[in-house]
Amino acid sequence: MRFSIALVLTLLASFANSEQKKVFGDYEVHYIAFTSSELDRDVAKAYNIPRSGSLGYMSISVLKTGVSELPVAWNAKLEGTMSNLLGQTRDLTFTRIQETGALYFHSTFDFYDRDMYRFHIKVTPEGQKREFDLKFNQKFYQGE
């Protein structure tokens, strides 16, 4: 639980002004991507996430609304790819992290400094046959 709070605080501190989410009916898909060197050292160690200035990190959470007063963390199947502007595509592999009341999916990936990447993530919430397409573009900069 302590590391979950630390992870959330790290993410919020880095990106407080840029909430990234897509709403698909009763589901909210929250996502964030940045250089893994920005992760808190203790959080990275606890979840075995390598910290590097040339390694990207992505975290996705799926929430379902209408189940209770607040949205509820929801299990999902995630499959994704990333591609550069030349069309070179790589598959993303997601790891599931579950804690009390929280559920995250994260992935790491190599990137080149100042390159723009297109991400396409297929999200299939548990209990749904329909998959949702999460698509976004992001430029990455090498960190420390």
C-alpha positions in Angstrom: 0.0 0.0 0.0 2.8 2.4 0.9 4.4 1.9 -2.6 1.0 2.3 -4.3 0.6 5.7 -2.7 4.2 6.6 -3.6 3.6 5.6 -7.2 0.4 7.7 -7.4 2.2 10.7 -5.8 5.1 10.3 -8.2 2.8 10.3 -11.2 0.7 13.2 -9.9 3.7 15.3 -9.1 5.1 14.8 -12.5 1.9 15.3 -14.5 -0.5 17.2 -12.2 -1.8 19.3 -15.1 -2.2 16.6 -17.7 -4.9 14.1 -16.9 -5.0 11.5 -19.6 -8.1 9.4 -19.9 -10.6 8.1 -22.4 -14.1 7.2 -21.5 -15.8 4.2 -23.2 -19.3 4.0 -21.8 -19.1 2.8 -18.2 -15.3 2.4 -18.4 -12.6 5.0 -17.9 -9.1 4.2 -19.1 -6.5 6.3 -17.4 -3.0 6.3 -18.9 0.3 8.0 -18.5 3.7 7.5 -20.2 7.1 9.1 -19.4 10.8 8.3 -19.0 11.3 5.6 -16.4 14.1 7.6 -14.7 11.3 9.9 -13.4 10.0 7.1 -11.2 10.7 7.2 -7.5 13.7 4.9 -6.8 11.8 3.0 -4.0 8.7 2.5 -6.2 10.8 1.3 -9.1 12.6 -1.2 -6.9 9.4 -2.5 -5.3 7.9 -3.3 -8.7 11.1 -4.3 -10.4 10.9 -1.5 -12.9 14.2 -0.5 -14.4 15.0 3.2 -14.2 16.8 4.6 -17.3 16.9 7.9 -19.2 16.3 5.9 -22.5 13.5 3.6 -21.2 9.9 4.6 -21.4 7.3 3.7 -18.8 3.5 3.4 -19.3 0.9 2.9 -16.6 -2.8 2.1 -17.5 -5.7 1.7 -15.1 -9.3 0.7 -16.0 -12.1 1.9 -13.9 -15.8 1.0 -14.1 -18.4 3.5 -13.2 -21.9 2.8 -11.9 -20.9 0.0 -9.6 -20.7 2.1 -6.5 -20.4 5.9 -5.7 -16.8 6.0 -6.9 -15.3 4.3 -10.0 -14.0 0.8 -9.2 -10.7 -0.6 -10.4 -11.5 -3.2 -13.1 -9.5 -6.1 -14.5 -8.9 -6.0 -18.2 -6.9 -7.6 -21.0 -4.4 -5.2 -22.6 -2.6 -5.7 -25.9 -0.6 -2.9 -27.5 1.9 -1.7 -30.0 4.0 1.4 -30.4 5.3 2.8 -33.7 7.6 5.6 -34.7 6.9 8.0 -37.6 8.7 5.7 -40.0 6.2 3.0 -39.3 8.5 0.7 -37.4 6.2 -1.1 -34.9 6.9 -3.0 -31.7 4.6 -5.0 -29.4 4.1 -3.8 -25.8 3.9 -6.3 -23.0 1.9 -5.4 -19.9 2.4 -6.5 -16.3 -0.5 -6.5 -13.9 -0.1 -5.0 -10.5 -2.9 -5.5 -8.0 -3.1 -4.0 -4.5 -5.9 -3.3 -2.1 -8.4 -1.2 -4.1 -6.0 -0.5 -7.0 -5.1 -2.3 -10.2 -2.5 -1.1 -12.7 -1.0 -2.4 -15.9 2.4 -1.2 -16.8 4.9 -1.6 -19.6 8.4 -0.4 -20.3 9.9 0.2 -23.8 13.1 1.6 -25.4 12.9 4.9 -27.2 15.1 7.3 -29.1 15.5 10.8 -27.8 13.0 13.3 -29.2 11.2 10.8 -31.3 7.4 10.8 -31.6 5.6 7.5 -31.0 2.1 6.3 -31.8 0.6 4.0 -29.2 -2.4 1.7 -29.9 -3.7 -0.2 -26.9 -6.6 -2.6 -27.2 -8.4 -2.8 -23.8 -11.0 -5.5 -23.1 -12.5 -5.1 -19.7 -13.3 -8.3 -17.8 -16.8 -9.4 -18.6 -16.9 -7.6 -21.9 -16.6 -9.0 -25.4 -16.0 -5.6 -27.0 -12.5 -4.2 -27.0 -11.8 -0.5 -26.8 -9.1 1.3 -28.8 -6.9 3.6 -26.8 -4.7 5.6 -29.2 -2.4 8.5 -28.5 0.9 10.0 -29.6 3.7 11.1 -27.4 7.2 12.5 -27.8 9.9 11.2 -25.5 13.0 12.9 -24.2 16.0 11.1 -22.7 16.4 11.9 -19.0 19.1 11.4 -16.4 
